[in-house]
């Protein structure tokens, strides 16, 4: 069971379309950040280290909760 979860996780990580989507999102936000009008409309501001820590912690927390839910058959594989 655990091996199946690892295979599924790494299958998603090898999916080039997932990486294209992530890269596209980063490029689009980076491009829009260069123009003040878009920064104001989208309410973009530089992130502090605390902001990044919150993002990283909750991202990993989300992955961990999903992993546990799959381990205990709360959600499907």
C-alpha positions as CSV (number, residue, x, y, z in Angstrom):
1,X,0.0,0.0,0.0
2,X,2.7,2.5,1.0
3,X,4.7,1.6,-2.2
4,X,1.6,2.4,-4.3
5,X,1.3,5.8,-2.7
6,X,5.0,6.5,-3.3
7,X,4.6,5.5,-7.0
8,X,1.6,7.7,-7.4
9,X,3.3,10.7,-5.8
10,X,6.4,10.3,-8.0
11,X,4.3,9.7,-11.0
12,X,2.7,13.2,-10.5
13,X,6.1,14.7,-9.9
14,X,7.3,13.3,-13.2
15,X,4.3,14.6,-15.1
16,X,5.7,17.3,-17.4
17,X,2.3,19.0,-17.7
18,X,2.3,19.6,-13.9
19,X,5.7,21.3,-14.2
20,X,4.5,23.3,-17.2
21,X,1.6,24.6,-15.2
22,X,3.7,25.5,-12.2
23,X,6.3,27.2,-14.4
24,X,3.6,29.0,-16.3
25,X,2.0,30.3,-13.2
26,X,5.4,31.6,-11.8
27,X,6.2,33.3,-15.1
28,X,2.8,34.9,-15.4
29,X,2.9,36.3,-11.8
30,X,6.5,37.4,-12.3
31,X,5.6,39.2,-15.5
32,X,2.5,40.9,-14.0
33,X,4.5,41.9,-11.0
34,X,6.7,44.1,-13.2
35,X,3.8,46.5,-13.9
36,X,2.5,48.7,-11.1
37,X,-1.1,48.7,-12.4
38,X,-1.2,44.9,-12.2
39,X,0.4,44.9,-8.7
40,X,-2.3,47.2,-7.5
41,X,-5.2,45.3,-9.1
42,X,-3.9,41.9,-7.9
43,X,-2.7,43.2,-4.6
44,X,0.8,41.8,-5.1
45,X,3.5,42.7,-2.6
46,X,6.9,41.4,-1.7
47,X,6.7,38.4,0.7
48,X,8.6,38.5,3.9
49,X,10.4,35.5,5.4
50,X,7.4,34.9,7.7
51,X,5.1,34.8,4.7
52,X,7.3,32.2,3.0
53,X,7.4,30.1,6.1
54,X,3.6,30.1,6.4
55,X,3.4,29.1,2.7
56,X,5.9,26.3,3.1
57,X,4.5,25.0,6.4
58,X,0.9,24.9,5.2
59,X,1.9,23.3,1.9
60,X,3.7,20.5,3.6
61,X,0.9,20.2,6.2
62,X,-1.6,19.8,3.3
63,X,0.6,17.0,1.7
64,X,0.9,15.3,5.1
65,X,-2.8,15.3,5.8
66,X,-3.6,13.9,2.3
67,X,-1.0,11.2,2.9
68,X,-2.6,10.2,6.2
69,X,-6.1,10.3,4.7
70,X,-4.9,7.9,2.0
71,X,-3.2,5.7,4.5
72,X,-6.3,5.3,6.6
73,X,-8.6,5.0,3.5
74,X,-10.5,8.2,4.3
75,X,-10.1,9.3,0.7
76,X,-9.5,7.2,-2.4
77,X,-6.1,6.6,-4.1
